[in-house]
Amino acid sequence: MGETLTNKKNLQKELEKMLPDIRGGILLHCCCAACSTSCLEYLHGKTDDVSLYYFNPNIDTKEEYELRANELARYNGEAGYDYALYIEKYEPQKFYEAVKGLENTGEGGKRCEKCFALRLNAAVNKAAELGKKYVMTTLSVSPHKDAALLYEIGKEAAVGADVTFLPSDFKKGGGFARGGELCRQFGIYRQNYCGCAFSKRERGI
């Protein structure tokens, strides 16, 4: 993606400025319950119209996919948000097709960019289908994810879709640490790999 002005901005401050004027609904792509905890807490009260979208075909097994989806649904209810939640069926072949030839490029490289694009394109399409005007992702809460890169990929996915991809860097202001606190409070399952078989192998799990 290269160096852009986005890299020099505090994307969370950009989001903060935009939220009071947002109308038309936000679809929040959720990678897992653990990463969603502090993101939902942050958005709650700042904007009323939020829906959650779970589409993560990178996850290596159906059991893991369903575990993360179920934990997201549980937290959404137990924390009192009760946002509309859309869970896609498990289709890992979409991920393997997207990253074909990049299997050994290492976590944080081109394989991850293709994975992000796959998921954020799906989120944009779902938002358009539902009539939501804005899309964002919880992925930026991870200290291992480049928020500026995610924003560039999201904006590209939204071109021509009548949907705006919102800037965010949910790890700012202690968001990642707060997520850990909320996971402990609610007993949320916290996985030790991003989800794909390649990252699992690279971590020696």
Secondary structure as UniProt FT lines:
FT   HELIX           5..8
FT   HELIX           11..18
FT   HELIX           19..21
FT   STRAND          26..29
FT   HELIX           33..43
FT   TURN            44..46
FT   STRAND          50..54
FT   TURN            57..58
FT   HELIX           62..78
FT   TURN            79..80
FT   STRAND          84..87
FT   HELIX           92..98
FT   TURN            99..101
FT   TURN            103..104
FT   TURN            107..108
FT   HELIX           110..130
FT   STRAND          134..137
FT   HELIX           138..141
FT   TURN            143..144
FT   HELIX           147..158
FT   TURN            159..162
FT   STRAND          164..165
FT   TURN            170..171
FT   HELIX           172..174
FT   HELIX           175..186
FT   HELIX           197..202
FT   TURN            203..204
//
